[in-house]
Amino acid sequence: MQEAQQKQDTFYITTPIYYPSAKLHIGHTYCTTLADVMARYHRLRGDAVYFVTGSDEHGQKIQRKAEEEGVTPQAYVDPIVAGFQNLWRKLNISHDDFIRTTEERHRRVVQQLFRQAYDNGDIYKSKYEGWYCTPCETFWPENKLDESHACPDCHRPVELVSEESYFFRMSRYADRWLQFIEENPDFIQPVSRRNEMIEFVKSGLEDLSVSRSSFDWGIPVPFDEKHVIYVWFDALANYLTALGYGTDDPKFAQFWPADIHLVGKEIVRFHAIIWPIILMSLGIDLPKQVYGHGWLIVDGEKMSKSRGNVVDPLPLLDEFGADAIRYFLVTDISLGQDGNFSRQRLIRKTNSDLANDLGNLLHRTLTMVEKYRGGTVPPLPQEVSAAVAQANAELTALAEETTAAYRRNMDAKRLNLAFKELWIFVRALNKYIDVTEPWKLAKAAEPADLDAVLYRLADGLRLVALLASPLIPQAAENMWAQLGLPNTGFCLTEAVVNGYPGGTTVAKAAPLFPRHESAEAEEETAAKAAEPTPAAAKPAAPPAAEAAIPQVAIDDFMKLDLRVAEVLACEKVPKADKLLHLTVTLGNEERSIVSGIAQHYEPAELIGKHVILVTNLKPVKLRGVLSQGMILAASQDGKLVVPFVPDMPAGSRVK
């Protein structure tokens, strides 16, 4: 019982250790930001957390690049790794360990594991003849190459390799792996990645070459120094090295098995097939989950140097700050799906959600506390007017609902939904000011109503700062300080209503988030585009007999702008049995959509789904709700089915 309790209260999260690419891009920040938010949330819960990231520095491609530069491999990777470490500092990443595969502690663990697998009879020497992708550090059998006879992952040329090699008996464990996946369906997430891995193993799992003898930049095989250990056998072992595996370090017993390996979808196979099978051979417990997140897409394409669409995160961090970048990456993308990066979208969300909704709310509240109560938030009075009591009751109920929804979503790794729920509460606090009108209450003879409103606002902001702290830690600490609260750290147990200590003196400072005025023209254009136009005249009733469907020219069809849209929110339209009101994103803008699918889908079913939207229909109002497009659906015998496109990012064009 005691051991189970210890495991429940610990959380070990890892990101992949990154290849030292000379060019940083915004995609590097995505996975590590997600992991940091999860780690900070578990610390908020009171869990003991260990969060690991690092750099994967061995392999043939590193050696080749170093030779091109005329330096040693170590001299080549050192400044690049320093760049990663600088990026994590600027992004406010709270990792507990940054592991480099060139460290002696890691070399020792990798050689120990290799020897153990060899002694178990799972590693043998033979000759490798086949195809190798140097950029991906991956061996491929002939039947797994793409239609161009290239790497099926990166689609770059592969090399025909023939050399002596040690092999790991992957094939021995195929059935055991499949049984494990069947018994642990949540091990690989999301479901689409799990299905891909199952199909890969069922198509035939061959033994894996786990050493190379044609270059020497790597960890030597302990009993045959002509060979260096395959870079993925080397890199994956970092998750054990970081916990002091094979030493008297207590971290391994405390934190292993890992709670989650958070990785990009392109390397799920290594983490979800090769790594578990290595652990099976070694008799080490498997991690609890491998989660393959999507890619950041720019204009519908994955970022790459060859396409020239790489977005450097460092200038963005200098311009917007870490919290704005973190907020955008986490709230704009559903975990597991691809997301579209857009500078315009980043500016708009920073201005609307952070500067306007949150920053202005804090500034208005503290200004009123200073103006009406000399800078001190009054205690919550016992008796107030019926109107203020009603407004307070509604706000209190929403605060409790928000906290519960936040916990559910964060525990389920629905990070974007957790913070979307929180921002609904932020906007409710702004509306609360408009409803209660404190400037009028300040003129009333009885002070209780104003005291209650100011207290409720301060208490609401305290709750927002606490729950937002995993996502925007710097702004949360700033809010906490401006609210006059002691810097004793955030704790989820304090996420309760009426937790603000009345009688506290506030300390108003500069606004939390500056506005980015360069977006003003874009926002004005978007606002005008959203204005509804008069509805067209009602069409005549169709004839009794169905006429032949007219043919259209391709030019007419191409006038339709079909895009993938992600459903952010959905609710039923009041007094309309067939209509749903959806808020969707196209990657760089949000739209309001009314769709006649309420009898076929519950609102909760659609949130997070990717649908196909006709975007260039004239906006209309249906039952008083603005509709700026139409969702495509198939119809048969009165049933409507919406086609979902989960693997395409919001904003992608449908052709």
ROMI-606052 format. One record per residue (C-alpha): residue in three letters; x, y, z. Coordinates in steps of 0.1 Angstrom, whole numbers, plus 5000, padded with zeros to 4 digits. Example, Ala and Ser with C-alpha at 12.3 -4.5 7.8 and 13.67 -1.06 7.14 Angstrom:
ala512349555078;ser513749895071;
//
This chain:
met500050005000;gln502850245009;glu504650164976;ala501450224956;gln500950554973;gln504550654965;lys504050574928;gln500850764927;asp502551074940;thr505451074916;phe505551184880;tyr508451114856;ile508151294822;thr510651304794;thr510951464760;pro513151314733;ile516751424736;tyr517251644706;tyr519651594677;pro522051894676;ser520752074645;ala522552394638;lys519252564631;leu516652594659;his513052614649;ile509752674667;gly508952294665;his511752234690;thr509852444715;tyr506552274711;cys507251934726;thr509352074755;thr506752334763;leu504052064765;ala506251864788;asp506952164810;val503252244814;met502551884824;ala505551884849;arg504452214864;tyr500852094868;his502051784886;arg504151994909;leu501052214915;arg499251894925;gly501951824951;asp503551534932;ala507251464932;val508251544896;tyr511351454876;phe511451614841;val514251524816;thr515351654783;gly518751664766;ser520751614734;asp521451304713;glu524951364700;his526351044685;gly525950894650;gln527250904615;lys525551224604;ile527251414633;gln530651274623;arg530151374587;lys529051724595;ala532051764618;glu534451644591;glu532851904567;glu533552174593;gly537052054599;val536452004637;thr536051704660;pro532451584666;gln532551704702;ala533652054691;tyr530952054665;val528051964689;asp529152174720;pro528052514708;ile524852374693;val523852204726;ala524652534743;gly522052694720;phe519452444731;gln520152514767;asn519852884761;leu516552834744;trp515152634773;arg516252904797;lys514453174776;leu511352964773;asn511352914811;ile511552534809;ser511852374844;his513652054836;asp515351864864;asp518051714842;phe519551794808;ile521351484797;arg523951464769;thr524651124754;thr528451214753;glu528551214792;glu530450944809;arg527450844831;his525550764800;arg528350574783;arg528550354814;val524750274813;val524650204776;gln527549964777;gln526049784807;leu522649744789;phe524249624757;arg526349364775;gln523349244795;ala521249204763;tyr524149014748;asp524448784778;asn520748724776;gly521248584740;asp519348874724;ile522349024706;tyr524448834681;lys527048924654;ser526248894617;lys526549094585;tyr524249374577;glu523249424541;gly520549664534;trp519350024533;tyr520250294558;cys518850654562;thr521650864577;pro519451164585;cys516950944605;glu519650704618;thr517350424607;phe517850084590;trp515149984565;pro514349654549;glu513449664512;asn509749624517;lys509449924540;leu510950184516;asp508650434500;glu507550424463;ser510650624453;his512850364471;ala513650624497;cys513250654535;pro509550614543;asp509850874571;cys511851164556;his511651054519;arg515351124515;pro517750884497;val518950584515;glu522350424513;leu523050054505;val525149944535;ser527149624538;glu529149574570;glu529749354600;ser527149434627;tyr525649314660;phe521949244658;phe519249264684;arg516548984682;met513549214678;ser511648934660;arg511748714692;tyr509548964710;ala506849054684;asp504148834699;arg504948944735;trp504849314723;leu501449264707;gln500049094738;phe501349384760;ile499649644737;glu496449444739;glu496549434777;asn497649804779;pro495649994753;asp496650334767;phe500350264763;ile500550434729;gln498550754725;pro496750884706;val494850594692;ser495850664656;arg499550624666;arg498750294684;asn497050154653;glu500050254631;met502450074655;ile500349754656;glu500149744618;phe503949794616;val504649504639;lys502049274623;ser503649344589;gly506749164601;leu509349264627;glu512949194617;asp516049184639;leu517649524644;ser521249614636;val522549764668;ser526149844659;arg528150014632;ser531749954622;ser532150204594;phe532550504617;asp533650564653;trp531650854667;gly529650664693;ile529850454724;pro532050144718;val530649794721;pro532149694755;phe533549364742;asp534349464706;glu535749824702;lys535749794664;his531949864667;val530050154681;ile526550104694;tyr523550204672;val522550554680;trp518950464689;phe519950194714;asp522250464728;ala519750754728;leu516750564743;ala518750454773;asn519050814785;tyr515750774802;leu517450524826;thr520750714828;ala518951024840;leu517650834870;gly520950694880;tyr520250334867;gly522850094879;thr524050314908;asp522850364943;asp520850674932;pro517350644948;lys515750824919;phe515450504898;ala513350324925;gln511350644931;phe510450744895;trp510750444872;pro508750334852;ala508350674835;asp504850814835;ile505050944799;his507550974771;leu506351274751;val507751254716;gly507051374680;lys504951144659;glu507951074636;ile509850894663;val506950704679;arg508150374664;phe511550394682;his509850474716;ala506850244712;ile508349934696;ile512149934698;trp512450074734;pro509849854750;ile511349544734;ile514849634747;leu513349674781;met511649334778;ser514949184770;leu516549354800;gly513749264824;ile513049634832;asp509549764836;leu508149944806;pro507150304808;lys503450374814;gln502850574782;val504350694749;tyr502450994736;gly503151094700;his502251464695;gly501751624661;trp503851864641;leu503852234639;ile502852314603;val503552644584;asp501152704555;gly500152344554;glu503752194553;lys506052054580;met508952294588;ser512152214570;lys515252394559;ser514852274523;arg511352434521;gly512652754536;asn509752774561;val511752734594;val510552974621;asp513353074645;pro511953084681;leu514653314695;pro513453634678;leu509853544687;leu510853504724;asp512553834723;glu509554004708;phe506653834726;gly508153684757;ala508053324768;asp504553324783;ala502953444751;ile504753174730;arg503852904756;tyr500153024757;phe499953004719;leu501552664715;val499452494741;thr496052654737;asp495952674699;ile496752304692;ser495051984704;leu497651744718;gly498251464693;gln497151664663;asp499151884639;gly498952254645;asn499352544621;phe501852814632;ser500853164622;arg502453484632;gln499153664627;arg497353424649;leu500053454676;ile499653834676;arg495853814677;lys495853564706;thr498453764725;asn496454084721;ser492953944727;asp493453664753;leu496553794772;ala496654164769;asn492954234768;asp491153954786;leu493653894814;gly496054184816;asn493354444813;leu491254264839;leu494054274865;his494854634857;arg491154744860;thr490654554892;leu493654694910;thr492955044897;met489555024913;val490954884945;glu493355184947;lys490755444937;tyr487855324960;arg489655154989;gly493055304991;gly494855004976;thr493554745002;val491054474992;pro488254465018;pro487154145034;leu484053975019;pro480954125036;gln478253895049;glu475254095036;val474854255002;ser472054354979;ala470054094960;ala471554194927;val475154164938;ala474353834957;gln472953694925;ala475953794904;asn478353654931;ala476553324933;glu476753284895;leu480453374895;thr481153134925;ala479452844907;leu481452914876;ala484652924896;glu483952584911;glu482952434877;thr486152584861;thr488452434888;ala486852094884;ala486952104846;tyr490552214847;arg491551924869;arg489751674847;asn491251804815;met494851834828;asp494751484843;ala493551354809;lys496251554791;arg493651774773;leu495852074780;asn494252314754;leu490752234768;ala491852294804;phe493052644796;lys490152724773;glu487852654802;leu490052884824;trp489753164799;ile485953134799;phe486253224836;val488553514828;arg486053654804;ala483253594830;leu485253814854;asn485354094828;lys481654054823;tyr481054064861;ile482654414861;asp480254524834;val477254374852;thr477954504887;glu479254844876;pro481554914906;trp481855284896;lys478155324904;leu478455124936;ala481155364947;lys478555634949;ala476055434969;ala475555505006;glu476255145017;pro479755015010;ala479054645013;asp478154594976;leu481354754964;asp483454564990;ala481954234978;val482654304942;leu486254414947;tyr486854104969;arg485253874944;leu487454014916;ala490653984936;asp489753624946;gly488953534910;leu492253674898;arg494053474925;leu492353154912;val493353244876;ala496953304885;leu497152974904;leu495552764876;ala497452944848;ser500852904865;pro501852584846;leu501252764813;ile502353124819;pro504553094850;gln506053444848;ala502753624844;ala501253414871;glu503953514896;asn503553874885;met499853854891;trp500353694925;ala502753984935;gln500454254922;leu497554094942;gly499854144973;leu500053764980;pro503253604996;asn505653424973;thr505353084989;gly504652884957;phe501552764940;cys499552464953;leu496352314938;thr494852264972;glu494452644974;ala492252654943;val489152724963;val486653014963;asn487153274990;gly490753194995;tyr491953554991;pro492953715025;gly490754015029;gly492654325041;thr495554265017;thr497254565001;val497754534964;ala500854644944;lys499754754909;ala502554744884;ala503054764846;pro500554574824;leu501154194822;phe501254184784;pro501954464760;arg499754484729;his501354424695;glu500054714675;ser501254564642;ala498254344643;glu495654624644;ala495154644607;glu494754264605;glu492254264633;glu490154544618;thr490054354585;ala489054034602;ala486354214622;lys484854364590;ala484954024573;ala482953884602;glu480054134599;pro476953964586;thr475554054553;pro471854044545;ala470553704538;ala469653614503;ala466053574493;lys464553244501;pro464853004471;ala461852864455;ala460652524465;pro462152234445;pro460052064419;ala458251744429;ala460351534406;glu464151554413;ala465851724383;ala469151604369;ile472151734389;pro473652014367;gln477351984357;val479652264367;ala482952374352;ile486152324372;asp486452704374;asp483152724392;phe484052454417;met487452624424;lys485552924436;leu484752734468;asp487352774495;leu487352444515;arg489452434546;val490052204575;ala488752364607;glu489152254644;val486152274666;leu487052474697;ala483652494714;cys480152374706;glu476752424722;lys473052394712;val471252694698;pro468452784722;lys464952694710;ala466352514679;asp466252144679;lys468352094648;leu471052364653;leu474452364669;his476652674674;leu480252594669;thr483352804674;val486052684650;thr489652784642;leu491252794608;gly494652824623;asn494853204619;glu491353304627;glu488253184647;arg484753164632;ser481253124644;ile479352844626;val475752734628;ser475152374616;gly472052164614;ile473551854630;ala472151874665;gln470051564661;his473051354651;tyr475851474674;glu476251584710;pro478251904714;ala480951734734;glu481551484706;leu482651754682;ile485051954704;gly488651894692;lys487451734659;his488851854626;val486051914600;ile485852044565;leu484452404562;val483152604533;thr484752934542;asn483653174515;leu479853164519;lys478253494527;pro477853524565;val474253504577;lys472353504611;leu470453184620;arg468153214650;gly470153534659;val473553354658;leu476153454632;ser477253174609;gln480453234588;gly480552924567;met479152564564;ile480452234577;leu480351954551;ala478351644560;ala477151334541;ser473451244541;gln471650914537;asp468050824547;gly467851134569;lys471151064587;leu473951314587;val477551214591;val480351474594;pro483651354579;phe486551414603;val490151474591;pro492251424623;asp495651414606;met495351754588;pro496052074607;ala493452354609;gly493752584579;ser494752324555;arg493152364520;val490952084508;lys491352034470;
//
